[in-house]
Structures are given as structure tokens and as C-alpha cells.
């Protein structure tokens, strides 16, 4: 719970139990990634083969002074005092006149010192129930054999980098060698020579962006369009449909795929995917794919561009297992955002003074695996999804009594799957309230069912868009460049031509987090008329843990990839959704801080509420996924993890 203290734990052995409230596996690693700061070629070793001694050796090589003070300390509290003193000296050293570190490296030293002090602070040990300092103290005194099953390589890598960081040896700028005081050539030059030198530097960056963008083709590429035309024809033959049927959203809805059979006939699936889909059907776990979205999936697994699309709709085994196990208790177990605690009346959710959510329709055209509200949806295209007239009237009356709410997000489920007249009645009821100046429609139909955006539907929505008085906007959810298609573009352009803006909310997952993958999505979205709006850190839901990416990676992506794009291509804001409270802007360092590193390499973050400096709402502690584990997964997918080497220094 936010602000709740756990019993203090100063022993390393009971590592991560208290922070999560239940036992977590003490994972040393299924694979080992080589030290990302060496020039050695990255290797993946066989399962469970971890060279623990090599990691320990690197840890002490990173900072021998810390090793000695930990080794020589007679007890834990003395070790803490000595380490605080050492960190104070390290921070003061960056202000010395004879310190020849580059000013950017000095900034990183100060940040690493700040984080290190937070991690060894007694109050954070008490709140998280774990002591990273106790682990380091035990390791320095030679107790590594008994700790090998508790303290992971991910934990050691975090401190290898902190040890280096506090001495100005982060190696962030490794291509520059030892980064000392000085300025680049283009700063020293003047006029045309300065401009030419600067251009050479920028051309190098631009070439890097182009190289990565080529890895992620969109659905607007001619070759991809041709593949998907073949997919479309094959699907139509399978269902006995025509080209006219394909463009009829009602035909698409009638033929939503809800079981494994049609998928096995139409695309290649892994054994894991087959078992997961079959088990989902057996246990009544919501599952569905529109024929259109199925056409975006590569027929053969070997092509591999469609990984994000498959992951969007084909559940992993652990998701199915947990959903099946908790099916009867899902409203409690899977409500990560605490919507039960932020719903003042049925169909309404409110976390901010001027905004509220209206949920009139509780199903979608297809099911997204990691949906925030997977606990609410009973089945795809549920015939009982529409709220009753009485429920809607109560919700509309609530808005009359809370006139500070002027911005309403209609979501669900997907409200655009409703019939035109049902959506029209809801828009009409909200538009009749003079204090409501904006109505947002949250829908994934431009991505999964673009033919839904008929001229009639656009006219219905347009009728309530009154510039200067009331704004109607669309908020959709593209996840990957491969979802950006000519059909989606036509739907978006039809909406835009009606004067209605279209925004995108991306969820940052393992499927779109490779170097420049999300940057490419932003660029492609802008080309079809969609404005990037939010990039959400994955919700910390245990059933979708496989999809999660460390917070450090979303910060790295924003600084090192998105920042290289023009401003109009990076209008989205990276956010963490604090349960029950609302969005925390991840770029605002004053609104979150790293408070602990657990034995498995997980970082624990303290997130401050958006009300900070307004009203004293307590913070929320969140256990992130280990950076080490994330890099392992990237390496398994063929990524060169040295490209991500600076991720450790994003806090």
C-alpha cells in the first residue's frame, strides 16, 4: 500500500519477500550476458550456467576502495557510516578545481551518489524489507558461496555500475575514450568550418537512426502490403467471404476468431501459442482476433516482423494459467489500478479534479492480452456488454453534480464497437451539459477494425465537435509500426478530415522497446495523421510480467532515441500509472526516486502522486523488473546488448 512501512530486514538472506508481499523466485539467470562495458563479444551461455565468480571479480575491480571499507567494517552500521562518508567525498571531489572529468561525467557522478545513498538509507531498508548494503557487506567478507542462490548476477551488475559511476568511470561516452575536460571541435571552430564539423557529427547520428528504422518496416511498405493482400484473400476463402464483405465491419465482427482452430488453419503457430489459445478457450478466458487484424500476422513464423501483433492477441502460458486460476476472483486480483477504489458510481472512474472516465460498453472487437481492464471483460463481443439505461442515466446525473469535471473519456471496453445510434445517444447526453468542454473517445478500432469508421459514423461524431465550445477527440492505441497500414491511414484521415484530432497511447513493452522501435512508430503515426500522446510504462500486473520493460529503458529511449527526432514526432509523454492515484511523469525526476535494489536485481521505486506540492498524498512503492533479465531477453532475440549499455544509469 502507498506509504506503508514493512518490517526492517537487514539480513541479505531473506531478500525479496517483504517488498512484494509474497515470495518471489530468486533468479540468478537462465542465461548470462557478458559485461556490457567490455569490448568482448556478447555471449549467451547455456541455461543456468552463470560465472558468478567473474561477476564478483568485476564488482570489486569496479571500485576497490568500496570493497576495502566493506571488508574492514566490523559491523553493518559501521559499514554504512563509512560508505556514506566515502560517497560524500566522491560527491565533493567533482567540485575540485583539479578534477579533470568532463562536466557531463560529473553530473552522472552526482546522480550515482544520490542513488547509492538512497539505497543504503535505513528508512528505505525498513520500507522495502531488504538491505542491499547487508548483501554487499557479506559479499565483501567472503560469504558469496551461501549468497549465490540469493544474490543474482542482476544485483551484481547494478552495483558494478554504481561502483563505477561514483568515480566517474561510467563509460557512457566510451567512444570518446577517457572523457576529460574539453569541448568538441565544432565548438572551437567558427563560421562555415564550425557548421561543417557539426554537420558531420549530426550526419553520423542521422545515419544511425536510418539504419535502425530499416529494421522495423511499417504496413505501408509495398512488399508488406502485397503479403497482406495474400493473407486477406486466404482468410476470405476460408470464411467464404468477398472483398465487399472484408470492408464491412459487421462481417468482420461476425467472423471474429475465438478459438485455435481457424488460427491453426491460417497461420503458423508455435506449440506454446497453440496450447495457450486452447487453454484460454477451455477456461473461458476472453480471446478474439478480427479477420483484419489476423491479416496483419505473417503467415510463417520465420518472417518475424509481426512479433508485436502476435503478442498483442495471443496470450503467453503464464497469463492463461493465472487468469484461469483466478477467474472467480479476478476483480480483486487483476485490478492493478484500483478502479474499485476510484469509482464514485457505476460506470465512472475519477482520479483527477477535471477529468472522469465513462465506461458504457464492456467489451471490444478483439482482446488485448495486457489490457488494464482484463478483469472486467467477460468475453469478446459480449452481447451483455452494454450498460443499462438506468446505469447510464445515473452516470449522466453524476456529471450534473460534479461540474468541475469538464473532460470526459468514453472508454470501456471499446465504445466504438457499439452501434452508431447508441454512441450518438451517449455523445448527445454529454454534449448537453454546458460544463463539458471535451469528450474523448478511447478506441482501438482504427488499428484492429478500421472499416468501422464509415462515413455515417464519422458524421455522427463530427456532429458534436463544436470548435470554440466543445472538442471531440479520438484516442487510439497503435503499438508497433507493423500495425500502421493503408486501411488504418484511410480511417484516420477520414476522421481528421472531419476536424477531429487523433492521438495515440502506446504501451511500452518488450515487443516495441528495441533501439528506435518506438521512435519508428512515432514517425509512422505522424505520417498517417496520428499525434503521439502518451507512452505508458507497463502496468505491474503479475499475469503480464513477460511484457514488462524496466523503467530505466523507457527513460533511455526518450533521451537517446526519441530525442533524435523532430519535436512534432515526439509529442508523447512517458508516464507511470500509480494505482488509485493517476499518472506520474517519468521524466520529472522530482516525482520519483530509486529507493532499493533487491537481491534479484529488481529496482524499487518510490512514486510520488501528481498531487505533490498540492496536498500530502502518500507515495507508492513499485518493484520493477530487473534490467539484467530484460537484457537477457533482448540478447535471446538477437540484439547486441552493448547498444543498451547506458541503461543502468537511468534512474
C-alpha positions as CSV (number, residue, x, y, z in Angstrom):
1,X,0.0,0.0,0.0
2,X,1.3,3.5,-0.6
3,X,3.4,4.8,2.2
4,X,3.1,1.6,4.2
5,X,6.2,0.5,6.1
6,X,7.4,-3.1,6.1
7,X,9.3,-4.7,8.9
8,X,13.0,-3.8,8.7
9,X,15.2,-6.5,7.3
10,X,19.0,-6.2,7.5
11,X,19.9,-9.7,6.6
12,X,20.6,-10.4,2.9
13,X,19.3,-13.9,3.1
14,X,15.5,-13.2,3.1
15,X,16.0,-11.0,0.0
16,X,12.8,-10.0,-1.8
17,X,9.9,-11.3,0.2
18,X,8.7,-8.2,2.0
19,X,8.8,-5.8,-0.9
20,X,6.2,-7.7,-2.9
21,X,4.2,-9.1,0.0
22,X,4.9,-12.7,-1.2
23,X,7.7,-15.0,-2.2
24,X,9.4,-14.2,-5.5
25,X,11.9,-16.5,-7.3
26,X,15.5,-15.7,-6.5
27,X,16.6,-15.9,-10.1
28,X,20.3,-16.0,-10.9
29,X,19.6,-16.1,-14.6
30,X,18.6,-18.6,-17.2
31,X,21.4,-17.1,-19.4
32,X,24.4,-14.9,-18.8
33,X,25.1,-11.8,-20.7
34,X,28.6,-10.6,-20.9
35,X,29.6,-7.4,-19.1
36,X,28.2,-4.7,-21.4
37,X,31.1,-2.4,-20.7
38,X,33.8,-4.6,-22.1
39,X,34.8,-4.9,-25.7
40,X,34.3,-8.7,-25.7
41,X,31.7,-10.1,-27.9
42,X,28.4,-10.6,-26.1
43,X,27.7,-14.3,-25.4
44,X,24.7,-16.3,-24.3
45,X,25.8,-19.3,-22.2
46,X,23.7,-22.4,-21.6
47,X,20.8,-22.4,-19.2
48,X,21.8,-21.8,-15.5
49,X,25.4,-21.5,-16.4
50,X,26.4,-18.3,-14.6
51,X,30.0,-17.4,-14.0
52,X,29.3,-15.9,-10.6
53,X,32.9,-15.5,-9.6
54,X,33.5,-13.4,-12.8
55,X,30.7,-11.0,-11.8
56,X,32.1,-10.7,-8.3
57,X,35.6,-10.0,-9.7
58,X,34.2,-7.2,-11.8
59,X,32.3,-5.8,-8.8
60,X,35.4,-5.4,-6.8
61,X,37.5,-4.3,-9.7
62,X,34.9,-1.5,-10.3
63,X,35.8,0.2,-7.0
64,X,38.5,-1.3,-4.8
65,X,38.0,1.4,-2.1
66,X,34.4,0.4,-1.5
67,X,35.5,-3.2,-1.3
68,X,38.1,-2.4,1.3
69,X,35.8,-0.3,3.5
70,X,33.1,-3.0,3.4
71,X,35.6,-5.8,4.1
72,X,37.2,-3.9,7.0
73,X,33.9,-2.7,8.7
74,X,33.4,-4.7,12.0
75,X,29.6,-4.5,11.7
76,X,26.9,-3.4,9.3
77,X,26.3,0.1,10.8
78,X,30.0,0.9,10.7
79,X,30.0,-0.2,7.0
80,X,27.0,2.2,6.4
81,X,28.8,5.1,8.1
82,X,32.0,4.5,6.2
83,X,30.2,4.2,2.9
84,X,28.2,7.4,3.5
85,X,31.5,9.2,4.2
86,X,33.0,7.8,1.1
87,X,30.1,8.9,-1.0
88,X,30.2,12.4,0.5
89,X,33.9,12.6,-0.5
90,X,33.2,11.3,-4.0
91,X,30.5,14.0,-4.5
92,X,32.7,16.8,-3.2
93,X,35.5,15.7,-5.4
94,X,33.6,16.7,-8.6
95,X,33.8,20.4,-7.4
96,X,37.5,20.3,-7.0
97,X,39.4,22.7,-9.4
98,X,41.8,20.0,-10.4
99,X,39.1,17.4,-11.2
100,X,39.6,16.8,-14.9
101,X,36.4,14.8,-15.5
102,X,34.0,16.1,-18.2
103,X,31.2,18.1,-16.7
104,X,28.7,15.6,-18.1
105,X,30.5,12.8,-16.4
106,X,30.5,14.8,-13.2
107,X,26.7,15.1,-13.4
108,X,26.5,11.4,-13.6
109,X,28.7,11.0,-10.6
110,X,26.3,13.2,-8.6
111,X,23.3,11.2,-9.7
112,X,25.0,7.9,-8.9
113,X,25.9,9.2,-5.4
114,X,22.4,10.3,-4.8
115,X,21.0,6.9,-5.8
116,X,23.6,5.0,-3.8
117,X,22.8,7.0,-0.6
118,X,19.1,6.3,-1.1
119,X,19.7,2.5,-1.5
120,X,21.8,2.3,1.7
121,X,19.4,4.5,3.7
122,X,17.9,2.8,6.8
123,X,14.5,4.2,6.1
124,X,14.4,2.5,2.7
125,X,15.6,-0.8,4.1
126,X,12.6,-0.6,6.5
127,X,10.1,0.3,3.9
128,X,11.2,-2.4,1.4
129,X,12.1,-5.1,4.0
130,X,15.5,-5.6,2.4
131,X,19.1,-4.4,2.8
132,X,21.3,-4.2,-0.3
133,X,24.1,-3.0,2.0
134,X,23.9,-6.2,4.0
135,X,24.4,-8.2,0.9
136,X,27.4,-6.2,-0.2
137,X,28.9,-6.4,3.3
138,X,28.5,-10.2,3.3
139,X,30.0,-10.5,-0.2
140,X,33.0,-8.3,0.8
141,X,33.7,-10.6,3.7
142,X,33.8,-13.7,1.5
143,X,30.3,-15.0,2.2
144,X,29.5,-15.3,-1.5
145,X,29.0,-19.1,-1.6
146,X,26.0,-19.1,0.7
147,X,24.6,-16.0,-1.1
148,X,25.0,-17.3,-4.6
149,X,21.4,-18.7,-4.7
150,X,20.1,-15.4,-3.3
151,X,22.0,-12.6,-4.9
152,X,21.7,-12.6,-8.6
153,X,24.0,-11.5,-11.4
154,X,21.5,-8.7,-12.0
155,X,22.1,-7.4,-8.5
156,X,25.9,-7.5,-9.0
157,X,25.6,-5.7,-12.4
158,X,23.6,-2.9,-10.7
159,X,26.4,-2.3,-8.2
160,X,29.2,-2.8,-10.7
161,X,27.7,0.2,-12.5
162,X,27.1,2.2,-9.3
163,X,30.6,1.5,-8.1
164,X,32.0,2.8,-11.4
165,X,29.5,5.7,-11.6
166,X,30.5,7.3,-8.3
167,X,34.2,7.5,-9.5
168,X,33.4,9.0,-13.0
169,X,34.0,5.7,-14.8
170,X,30.6,5.1,-16.2
171,X,31.9,4.6,-19.7
172,X,28.8,6.2,-21.1
173,X,30.9,8.1,-23.6
174,X,33.2,5.1,-24.3
175,X,33.6,6.1,-28.0
176,X,35.5,9.2,-26.7
177,X,37.9,7.2,-24.5
178,X,38.6,8.9,-21.2
179,X,36.2,11.8,-21.1
180,X,38.1,14.7,-19.6
181,X,37.6,18.4,-19.6
182,X,37.3,20.0,-23.0
183,X,34.9,20.7,-25.9
184,X,34.4,19.2,-29.3
185,X,36.0,20.6,-32.4
186,X,32.8,22.2,-33.8
187,X,32.6,24.4,-30.7
188,X,36.2,25.5,-31.1
189,X,35.7,26.4,-34.8
190,X,33.8,29.3,-36.2
191,X,31.7,30.1,-39.3
192,X,31.4,27.6,-42.1
193,X,34.1,25.3,-40.7
194,X,32.2,25.0,-37.4
195,X,29.0,24.3,-39.4
196,X,30.6,21.6,-41.5
197,X,32.1,19.9,-38.4
198,X,28.8,20.0,-36.7
199,X,27.1,18.6,-39.8
200,X,29.5,15.7,-39.9
201,X,28.6,14.8,-36.3
202,X,24.8,15.1,-37.0
203,X,25.1,13.0,-40.2
204,X,26.6,10.2,-38.1
205,X,23.6,10.3,-35.7
206,X,21.2,10.5,-38.6
207,X,22.7,7.5,-40.3
208,X,22.3,5.5,-37.1
209,X,18.6,6.4,-37.0
210,X,18.1,5.4,-40.6
211,X,19.9,2.1,-40.0
212,X,17.6,1.2,-37.2
213,X,14.4,2.4,-38.9
214,X,15.1,-0.1,-41.7
215,X,14.7,-2.9,-39.1
216,X,11.0,-2.0,-38.5
217,X,9.0,-1.8,-41.7
218,X,5.5,-0.4,-41.4
219,X,2.5,-1.8,-43.1
220,X,2.8,1.0,-45.7
221,X,5.7,-0.7,-47.4
222,X,4.8,-2.2,-50.8
223,X,6.2,-5.6,-50.0
224,X,4.2,-5.8,-46.8
225,X,1.1,-4.6,-48.5
226,X,1.5,-7.5,-51.0
227,X,1.9,-10.1,-48.3
228,X,-1.2,-8.9,-46.5
229,X,-3.2,-8.9,-49.7
230,X,-2.4,-12.6,-50.0
231,X,-3.4,-13.1,-46.3
232,X,-6.6,-11.3,-46.9
233,X,-7.5,-13.5,-49.9
234,X,-6.7,-16.6,-47.9
235,X,-8.8,-15.6,-45.0
236,X,-11.7,-14.7,-47.3
237,X,-11.6,-18.1,-48.9
238,X,-11.5,-19.7,-45.5
239,X,-14.7,-17.9,-44.4
240,X,-16.4,-17.8,-47.8
241,X,-16.3,-14.1,-48.0
242,X,-15.9,-11.5,-50.7
243,X,-13.9,-8.3,-51.0
244,X,-17.1,-6.4,-50.2
245,X,-17.5,-8.5,-47.1
246,X,-14.0,-7.6,-46.0
247,X,-14.7,-3.9,-46.0
248,X,-17.9,-4.4,-44.0
249,X,-17.2,-4.1,-40.3
250,X,-20.3,-6.2,-39.4
251,X,-18.9,-9.1,-41.4
252,X,-15.6,-8.7,-39.6
253,X,-17.4,-8.8,-36.2
254,X,-19.4,-11.8,-37.2
255,X,-16.2,-13.7,-38.0
256,X,-14.0,-12.7,-35.1
257,X,-11.8,-15.7,-34.3
258,X,-12.4,-17.0,-30.8
259,X,-10.6,-20.4,-30.8
260,X,-7.4,-22.1,-32.0
261,X,-8.9,-23.9,-35.0
262,X,-9.0,-21.1,-37.6
263,X,-5.6,-19.8,-36.5
264,X,-4.0,-23.3,-37.0
265,X,-5.5,-23.4,-40.5
266,X,-4.5,-19.9,-41.5
267,X,-1.1,-19.1,-39.8
268,X,1.8,-20.9,-38.3
269,X,1.8,-21.0,-34.5
270,X,4.4,-22.1,-32.0
271,X,3.5,-25.1,-29.8
272,X,3.4,-22.7,-26.8
273,X,0.9,-20.4,-28.6
274,X,-1.3,-23.4,-29.6
275,X,-1.5,-24.6,-26.1
276,X,-2.2,-21.2,-24.6
277,X,-5.1,-20.5,-27.0
278,X,-6.7,-23.9,-26.4
279,X,-6.4,-23.5,-22.7
280,X,-7.9,-20.0,-22.8
281,X,-10.9,-21.3,-24.7
282,X,-11.3,-24.2,-22.3
283,X,-11.3,-21.9,-19.3
284,X,-13.5,-19.1,-20.8
285,X,-10.7,-16.6,-20.8
286,X,-11.6,-13.7,-23.2
287,X,-9.8,-14.2,-26.6
288,X,-10.6,-12.9,-30.0
289,X,-9.0,-11.6,-33.2
290,X,-10.7,-9.8,-36.1
291,X,-10.0,-11.2,-39.6
292,X,-8.5,-7.9,-40.5
293,X,-6.0,-8.0,-37.6
294,X,-5.2,-11.6,-38.4
295,X,-4.3,-10.5,-41.9
296,X,-1.5,-8.4,-40.3
297,X,0.1,-11.5,-38.9
298,X,2.8,-13.1,-41.0
299,X,1.7,-16.5,-42.2
300,X,5.1,-18.0,-41.4
301,X,6.9,-17.6,-38.1
302,X,10.2,-17.2,-39.9
303,X,9.3,-13.8,-41.2
304,X,9.3,-12.3,-37.7
305,X,8.1,-8.8,-38.3
306,X,4.8,-9.5,-36.6
307,X,6.1,-10.3,-33.1
308,X,4.3,-7.3,-31.5
309,X,1.0,-8.1,-33.3
310,X,1.1,-11.8,-32.1
311,X,1.9,-10.7,-28.6
312,X,-1.0,-8.3,-28.6
313,X,-3.6,-11.0,-29.0
314,X,-2.0,-14.5,-28.4
315,X,-1.6,-14.9,-24.6
316,X,1.5,-16.4,-23.1
317,X,1.1,-19.6,-20.9
318,X,1.6,-17.8,-17.6
319,X,-1.1,-15.3,-18.4
320,X,-3.6,-18.1,-19.2
321,X,-2.6,-20.1,-16.1
322,X,-3.1,-17.1,-13.8
323,X,-6.3,-16.0,-15.4
324,X,-7.7,-19.5,-15.2
325,X,-6.6,-19.9,-11.6
326,X,-8.1,-16.5,-10.5
327,X,-11.1,-16.5,-12.8
328,X,-13.6,-16.3,-10.0
329,X,-11.6,-13.7,-8.1
330,X,-10.3,-11.7,-11.0
331,X,-11.9,-8.4,-9.9
332,X,-9.7,-8.3,-6.8
333,X,-6.5,-9.9,-8.1
334,X,-6.2,-8.2,-11.5
335,X,-7.4,-4.7,-10.7
336,X,-3.9,-3.2,-10.6
337,X,-5.1,0.4,-10.9
338,X,-7.6,0.1,-8.1
339,X,-10.6,1.1,-10.1
340,X,-12.9,-0.2,-7.4
341,X,-11.4,2.5,-5.2
342,X,-11.8,5.3,-7.7
343,X,-15.3,4.6,-9.0
344,X,-17.7,7.0,-7.2
345,X,-20.7,5.4,-9.0
346,X,-21.2,2.7,-11.6
347,X,-19.5,3.3,-15.0
348,X,-17.4,6.2,-13.7
349,X,-13.8,6.3,-12.7
350,X,-12.1,9.5,-11.4
351,X,-8.6,10.3,-10.4
352,X,-8.2,14.0,-11.3
353,X,-10.2,17.2,-10.5
354,X,-11.2,18.0,-14.1
355,X,-11.3,14.6,-15.8
356,X,-13.5,11.5,-15.4
357,X,-13.9,8.2,-17.3
358,X,-17.2,6.9,-18.6
359,X,-17.4,3.1,-19.3
360,X,-20.7,2.4,-21.1
361,X,-19.7,-0.7,-23.1
362,X,-17.7,-3.5,-21.6
363,X,-16.2,-5.4,-24.5
364,X,-14.1,-5.0,-27.6
365,X,-13.8,-6.1,-31.2
366,X,-10.8,-8.2,-30.0
367,X,-9.0,-8.7,-26.8
368,X,-5.6,-7.2,-26.0
369,X,-3.6,-9.6,-23.7
370,X,-2.2,-7.0,-21.3
371,X,-5.4,-4.8,-21.1
372,X,-5.6,-2.8,-17.9
373,X,-9.2,-4.0,-17.5
374,X,-8.9,-7.6,-18.4
375,X,-10.7,-8.4,-15.2
376,X,-13.8,-6.6,-16.4
377,X,-14.3,-8.2,-19.8
378,X,-16.2,-11.5,-19.8
379,X,-15.8,-12.3,-23.5
380,X,-15.0,-10.7,-26.8
381,X,-18.1,-9.0,-28.3
382,X,-20.1,-9.9,-25.2
383,X,-23.8,-9.5,-26.0
384,X,-24.4,-8.2,-22.5
385,X,-21.7,-5.6,-22.6
386,X,-23.9,-2.5,-23.0
387,X,-24.7,-0.7,-19.8
388,X,-28.4,-0.5,-18.9
389,X,-30.4,2.7,-19.5
390,X,-30.7,3.1,-15.7
391,X,-27.0,2.8,-15.2
392,X,-26.3,5.3,-17.9
393,X,-28.8,7.8,-16.5
394,X,-27.2,7.5,-13.1
395,X,-23.8,8.2,-14.6
396,X,-25.0,11.2,-16.6
397,X,-26.6,12.6,-13.4
398,X,-23.3,12.2,-11.6
399,X,-21.7,14.6,-14.1
400,X,-24.5,17.1,-13.4
401,X,-23.5,17.1,-9.7
402,X,-19.8,17.4,-10.4
403,X,-19.4,20.4,-12.6
404,X,-15.6,20.7,-12.1
405,X,-15.3,17.7,-14.5
406,X,-15.1,19.2,-18.0
407,X,-13.1,16.5,-19.8
408,X,-14.8,13.1,-20.2
409,X,-13.0,10.0,-21.7
410,X,-15.5,7.4,-23.1
411,X,-13.8,4.1,-22.9
412,X,-14.6,0.6,-21.7
413,X,-14.2,-1.9,-23.5
414,X,-14.3,-0.1,-26.8
415,X,-17.3,2.2,-27.2
416,X,-16.9,2.4,-31.0
417,X,-17.9,-1.2,-31.2
418,X,-21.4,-0.1,-30.2
419,X,-24.0,0.7,-32.8
420,X,-24.0,4.3,-34.2
421,X,-27.2,5.3,-32.5
422,X,-26.0,4.0,-29.1
423,X,-22.8,6.0,-29.3
424,X,-24.8,9.0,-30.6
425,X,-27.1,9.0,-27.6
426,X,-24.2,9.0,-25.2
427,X,-22.5,11.8,-27.0
428,X,-25.7,13.7,-27.1
429,X,-26.2,13.3,-23.3
430,X,-22.7,14.5,-22.5
431,X,-22.8,17.4,-25.0
432,X,-26.0,18.7,-23.5
433,X,-24.0,19.5,-20.3
434,X,-22.5,23.0,-20.8
435,X,-19.6,22.4,-18.4
436,X,-18.2,19.5,-20.5
437,X,-15.8,21.1,-23.0
438,X,-14.1,18.0,-24.2
439,X,-15.2,14.5,-25.0
440,X,-12.5,11.9,-25.8
441,X,-13.4,8.6,-27.3
442,X,-10.9,5.8,-26.4
443,X,-10.9,3.2,-29.2
444,X,-8.6,0.7,-30.9
445,X,-10.9,0.3,-33.9
446,X,-8.5,2.3,-36.2
447,X,-5.9,-0.4,-35.5
448,X,-8.0,-3.6,-35.3
449,X,-11.2,-2.7,-37.3
450,X,-10.5,0.4,-39.4
451,X,-13.5,-0.3,-41.7
452,X,-15.7,0.6,-38.7
453,X,-15.1,4.2,-39.5
454,X,-17.8,4.6,-42.1
455,X,-19.0,7.9,-43.4
456,X,-22.0,7.6,-41.2
457,X,-20.0,7.0,-38.0
458,X,-17.7,9.9,-38.8
459,X,-20.7,12.2,-39.4
460,X,-22.2,11.1,-36.0
461,X,-19.0,12.0,-34.2
462,X,-18.5,15.2,-36.2
463,X,-21.9,16.5,-35.2
464,X,-20.8,17.0,-31.6
465,X,-17.5,18.7,-32.5
466,X,-18.1,22.4,-31.9
467,X,-14.8,24.4,-32.2
468,X,-14.6,27.1,-29.5
469,X,-17.3,25.4,-27.4
470,X,-16.7,21.7,-27.3
471,X,-13.9,19.4,-28.6
472,X,-14.3,15.8,-29.7
473,X,-11.1,13.8,-30.0
474,X,-10.1,10.3,-30.6
475,X,-7.5,8.4,-28.5
476,X,-6.3,5.2,-30.0
477,X,-3.7,2.5,-29.4
478,X,-1.1,1.6,-32.0
479,X,1.8,-0.5,-30.6
480,X,4.1,-1.1,-33.5
481,X,5.0,0.3,-37.0
482,X,3.7,-3.1,-38.4
483,X,0.2,-2.0,-37.4
484,X,0.3,1.1,-39.5
485,X,-1.5,0.2,-42.7
486,X,-3.2,1.8,-45.6
487,X,-6.6,0.8,-44.1
488,X,-5.7,2.4,-40.8
489,X,-4.4,5.5,-42.6
490,X,-7.7,5.9,-44.5
491,X,-9.7,5.6,-41.3
492,X,-7.6,8.2,-39.6
493,X,-7.7,10.6,-42.5
494,X,-11.5,10.3,-42.7
495,X,-11.6,11.2,-39.0
496,X,-9.1,14.0,-39.4
497,X,-11.0,15.5,-42.4
498,X,-14.0,15.9,-40.1
499,X,-11.9,18.2,-37.9
500,X,-11.4,15.6,-35.2
501,X,-7.9,15.1,-33.8
502,X,-6.5,11.6,-33.3
503,X,-4.0,10.8,-30.6
504,X,-2.1,7.6,-29.7
505,X,-1.3,6.0,-26.4
506,X,1.5,3.4,-26.7
507,X,2.2,0.8,-24.0
508,X,5.9,0.3,-23.8
509,X,6.5,-3.5,-23.8
510,X,9.2,-6.0,-24.6
511,X,7.7,-6.0,-28.1
512,X,8.3,-2.4,-29.0
513,X,11.3,-1.5,-26.8
514,X,14.3,-2.3,-29.0
515,X,16.5,0.5,-30.2
516,X,14.5,3.0,-32.2
517,X,11.5,0.7,-32.4
518,X,9.1,3.1,-30.7
519,X,10.8,6.1,-32.5
520,X,9.9,4.5,-35.8
521,X,6.3,4.1,-34.6
522,X,6.0,7.8,-33.8
523,X,7.4,8.8,-37.2
524,X,4.9,6.4,-39.0
525,X,2.0,7.6,-36.9
526,X,2.6,11.2,-37.8
527,X,2.7,10.3,-41.4
528,X,-0.9,9.0,-41.3
529,X,-2.2,11.8,-39.1
530,X,-1.9,10.4,-35.5
531,X,-0.3,12.5,-32.8
532,X,1.8,10.6,-30.2
533,X,0.2,11.4,-26.8
534,X,1.3,9.1,-24.0
535,X,3.8,6.2,-23.7
536,X,2.8,4.1,-20.8
537,X,5.1,2.1,-18.7
538,X,3.5,-1.4,-18.5
539,X,1.2,-2.0,-15.6
540,X,2.8,-4.1,-12.9
541,X,0.4,-6.9,-13.3
542,X,1.9,-10.3,-12.5
543,X,-0.1,-12.1,-15.2
544,X,1.5,-10.0,-17.9
545,X,5.0,-9.7,-16.4
546,X,6.5,-11.2,-19.5
547,X,5.7,-8.0,-21.4
548,X,7.3,-5.6,-18.8
549,X,10.3,-3.4,-19.5
550,X,12.4,-1.7,-16.9
551,X,11.6,1.9,-16.2
552,X,15.3,2.7,-17.0
553,X,14.7,1.6,-20.6
554,X,11.7,3.9,-21.2
555,X,13.9,6.8,-19.9
556,X,16.8,5.8,-22.0
557,X,14.5,5.5,-25.1
558,X,13.2,9.0,-24.5
559,X,16.7,10.6,-24.2
560,X,18.7,8.6,-26.7
561,X,16.2,7.8,-29.4
562,X,13.1,9.9,-29.3
563,X,15.3,13.0,-28.7
564,X,16.9,12.5,-32.1
565,X,13.5,13.0,-33.8
566,X,11.9,16.4,-34.6
567,X,9.7,17.8,-31.9
568,X,6.5,17.0,-33.8
569,X,7.4,13.3,-33.9
570,X,7.9,13.1,-30.1
571,X,4.9,14.8,-28.6
572,X,4.1,11.9,-26.3
573,X,4.9,11.9,-22.6
574,X,6.3,8.8,-20.8
575,X,4.2,8.0,-17.8
576,X,3.8,5.5,-14.9
577,X,0.3,5.0,-13.8
578,X,0.2,4.9,-10.0
579,X,-2.5,2.6,-8.7
580,X,-5.6,4.6,-7.4
581,X,-3.8,7.9,-7.9
582,X,-3.0,8.5,-11.5
583,X,-0.1,9.4,-13.9
584,X,3.4,10.1,-12.7
585,X,5.6,11.8,-15.4
586,X,8.7,9.6,-15.6
587,X,10.8,12.5,-17.0
588,X,10.1,14.5,-13.8
589,X,12.9,13.2,-11.6
590,X,11.5,15.1,-8.6
591,X,8.4,12.9,-8.8
592,X,10.1,9.5,-8.3
593,X,13.3,8.1,-6.9
594,X,15.0,4.7,-6.7
595,X,15.0,3.5,-3.1
596,X,16.3,-0.1,-3.2
597,X,17.9,-2.7,-5.4
598,X,16.7,-6.2,-4.4
599,X,18.6,-9.4,-4.5
600,X,17.2,-10.5,-7.8
601,X,18.3,-7.2,-9.4
602,X,14.9,-5.5,-9.3
603,X,14.8,-1.8,-8.5
604,X,12.2,-0.5,-6.1
605,X,10.9,3.0,-7.0
606,X,9.0,5.4,-4.8
607,X,6.5,7.2,-6.9
608,X,5.1,10.5,-5.7
609,X,1.5,11.4,-6.6
610,X,0.5,14.1,-9.1
611,X,-0.8,16.0,-6.0
612,X,2.7,16.6,-4.7
613,X,3.1,20.2,-3.6
614,X,-0.7,20.5,-3.6
615,X,-1.8,18.0,-0.9
616,X,0.1,15.4,1.1
617,X,-1.0,12.1,-0.5
618,X,1.5,9.3,0.4
619,X,3.8,7.8,-2.3
620,X,3.6,4.4,-3.8
621,X,6.4,1.8,-3.9
622,X,6.8,-0.3,-7.1
623,X,9.1,-3.3,-7.7
624,X,10.4,-3.1,-11.3
625,X,11.6,-5.9,-13.5
626,X,15.4,-6.4,-13.4
627,X,17.4,-4.7,-16.1
628,X,19.6,-7.8,-16.3
629,X,16.7,-10.0,-17.1
630,X,15.5,-7.6,-19.8
631,X,18.9,-7.5,-21.4
632,X,18.9,-11.3,-21.4
633,X,15.7,-11.4,-23.3
634,X,17.0,-8.8,-25.8
635,X,20.1,-10.9,-26.3
636,X,18.0,-14.0,-26.9
637,X,16.1,-12.1,-29.6
638,X,19.4,-11.3,-31.3
639,X,20.1,-7.8,-30.0
640,X,23.6,-6.6,-29.3
641,X,23.1,-5.6,-25.6
642,X,26.2,-3.3,-25.7
643,X,23.9,-0.9,-27.6
644,X,21.9,-0.6,-24.4
645,X,24.9,-0.1,-22.1
646,X,23.9,3.2,-20.7
647,X,20.5,1.9,-19.4
648,X,22.0,1.2,-16.0
649,X,22.4,5.0,-15.4
650,X,18.8,5.9,-15.9
651,X,17.2,6.2,-12.5
